[in-house]
Amino acid sequence: MSVADRPPARPGSAATVRPAGAGCRVVADDSSALVRLSGELTPTDLDGVRAALLARLVDRPGPIVVDLAGLRGAGPTIGRLLAGVRREVVDWPAAELLVVDPAGAVTGVAAGDLAVFRTADEALAALARKPMAAVLTEEFTPTVGAARRARQLVTEGCDRWGVPELTEPACIAVTELVNNVVAHAGTPMTLRLAPADGALHLAVRDYCPRRPRYAGPAPLTSTGGRGLVLIDTVARRWGSTPLPDGKVIWCVLHAEDESPWYRD
């Protein structure tokens, strides 16, 4: 288990997330939040760039700053692409996407859909002004004991972050998220959780492309199929995001939705 704060905003070594040979390259700075897009963006690049940005966000907690200074031929397409990625991850634990757009390429995006800055220094300074993100992350194997350890981690987080009223509903949600991977995906998984403004964000990442299907409450005679119903009951929002090598299932629980007897 580890507690991960936002990575420091300083230049460092870079790793190519989407390699040369593609029209648009995606290069991530290993020691900061910067992710640089370079080359020419063509319609055939869109799915690959989206996948590369999601991979960066799922592999490392915290926000990213997408720098478009080296990108050519983007037009309004890049704004729609980045706003779409941000919508997909905004409810993940501690995830956020900011944009550096010195040439004014981002157009046609509604106010509030993206935070856009002219320079990388301005974007990184905006990150530095925000409180450090508190995140708990742990890797699990798909075994019967995984849900028990996940509940322990959730309980620790709720105690640490001052939201004890969310312990019980969050334990219900994380049990179902983890057991879903054990029963249906059968792959290793990563649990991540983080607080934000009185809410708790939970996410489980696995390596199975099959997405969960929610068809409403299960019949009373059913012996299973209630996992997503329970999550839908305790969480204000939940969903899943497909990845090239699996998916993320996430949910958001709010302290104000719980019974008032928990509070002082």
N, C-alpha and C positions, 0 to 999 in steps of 0.2 A: 504494500500500500504506500502511496505517496501523496503528499499535499503539494499541489503545483500552483505556483503563482504565475502571473503574467511574465513571459520571458522578457529579459531586459532589452530596451530599445537601443541597440548599438550595432554597428556593422560587424559582419563576421563571415564565416564560410558560407557558401551557397550550395544548395543541392537542387539538381534539375528534377522537378516532379514530372514534367512532360518533356520528353527529350527532343534533341535536334532531329530534323526530318519532318517534324510536324510544322505546319505553317506558323503556328503560335506556340512559343515556348513558355513554360511556367517554371520559374526558378525561385525557390524559397531560401531565405536567409536563415540559417540554422540558429543564429544567436539573437534574432529579433523577430518582430511580428511581420516583417516585410516579405511580400511575395510579388515578384516582378513578372509582368507579362511583356514579351518582346516578340518581334517579327510581325508578320501580316496575319490578321485574323480573317479567316474565310468561313463560309457557312459550314464547311466540313469539320472545322475546328471546334464548334460550339460544344458538342457533347464531351469532347476530350478535355476542354478547359474547365467545364463544369465539374467533371469527375476529378480533375486534379485539385481544384480548390476544395471540394468536399473532402478529399483524402487528406489534405493538409489540416483541415479543421477537425476531422475526426481523430487523426493520429496524435494531435498535440492540443491540449486544452488552451483556451484563451483566444483573443481576437486576432484577426489578420488585417494587414494593410496592403491592399492590392495596388501596386504602382503601375500605371499605364504609360509612363514616360517613353518606353521603348516600343510601344505598340503602334502598328500602322494599319490603316484601312478599317478601323473599327466602326465608325459611325454610330448611330443610335443603337445598334445591335448590342454593343458591349454594355450599355446601361441596362438594357432589359435582362441580359445574361447575369450581371452582377446582382441586380435587384432580386432576380429569381433565386440565386444561391442564398442571398441573405434571408429571404423569406423561408427557405428550407431549414436554416440553422438557427433562426432567432430564438427558438425555444429549447435548443440544446443547452446543456450546462456550460455557462461561461463563454459561449460562442458569440462572435460579432464580426462584421466585415465593414471596413472603411476603405475609401478609394482615394488614390492620388491621381489627379487628372490635370496635368499642366496645360494640355492643349485644348481642353474643353470638349473632349470627345463624348462625354456622357450627356446625352440629351433625352428628352422624352420620358424622364423618370419623375414620378410624383414626389412632391416634397415629403420628406420623412422616410422614403423608401431606401435612400442611401445617404450616408454622410460623405461628402466629397470635399477634398482639399486640393490646393494648388501645388503643394510641395510635400515631400515625405516628412520633413521636419515638422510641419504643421500637424500632420496626421498623428505622428508619434507623440507630439506634445499633447494633443487631445487625449490620447490614451493615458499618458502620464498623469493627467489631471483627474482621472477616474480612480476610484478605490481599487486596490489590488483585488483580483478575483480569487476567492477561496474555493478550491476545488479538491475533491477527494476522488481518487481513481484506483481501481484494482482490477487485475486480470483474474479470470476464473476458467477452470476447465468444466466441461458439461457433466458434472457429477451431482449426486443427490444432496451433497453438503453445500453446494454453491449458494442456494437460496438462504440458508442459515447464516453464512458468512456475510452475504449481501445485506441482510437485515441488521447485523451487527454494525456494518459500515454506515448504514442509513441512520441508525440510532446514535452513533457517534457524531455524525454530521449535524443532526437536529439538535443535539445537546450543545455542541460547539457553537452553532450559529444562532442559538436562542429561539428556536422554533419547536419546542417540545410537543406542541399540539399537533405537529405534522408527523410525529414519529409513527403512530399507529397507521394512518392512511398511507404514508410513504412505504412502510414495511409491507402493507398489503400489495401496493403497486409493484414494488421491486421483486417481491416473491413471484408474482405472475410474470413479470418481464423475464426473470432469470429462468423460471421453470419452463417458460415457452421455448427458450433456447435449448434447455436440456431435453425436452420432450420432442421438439420438432426440428431444430436446426442441428443439434449434436456437434457444434463446433466450439472452439474457444470463444470467449466473450470478454468484453471490457465494460465494466460498470463505471459510470462517472456521475457525480452529483455536485451541485453548487447552489448556493443561495442567491436570491436577487430580489430586493425590495419586498420582503415578507413572503416570498414564494420559494419553493424548492423545485429545482429542475433536475430530473433524473433521465438518464439515457443508458441503454444497453446496446452495444455494437456487437454483431456476430458476423459470420462469414457464410451465411446461407442467403441466396437471393430471394427466396420465397417470402413474400410479405404477408403480414397478418391480415385476416379477413374478419370483419366485424359485421354480423348480421342481426344485431339486436339481441335482446335477452333470450337465453336458451330455454327450451321447454322444461317444465318442472320434472318431467320424466327422464331428462338427459342426465348422463353420468359425467359429463365433461362439457367443455366449451364455454365455461363461465369466466375464463381468465380476462378477456378483453372487457367483459361486462363489469367486472370488479374494478378494472382500471378506469373505465368510463365513469364509474360511480364515484371514485375518490378523487379523480383528477379533474381540473377545470378544462384542460386541453391535453390531447395526446395524439400521436401519429407516428408514421414511419417514413424514413427517407432511404431510397435505394442507393446503393453504392456499387461501383464496378465489381467488387468482390464480396458483397453481402448487403447489410442494411444497418440502420440505426432506428431503434424504437425508443421514443421519448415520451415523457409526460411532465406536466407542470401542476403542482399542488400549491394552493394559497392558504396561508394561515387564517385569513379572515373567513374562509369557508367552513372552518371547524367550529365546534360547539363553544360557546362563551365561557363555559365553566373551566376551561383550561387557563383562562387569562386571569391576571391579577385584578 
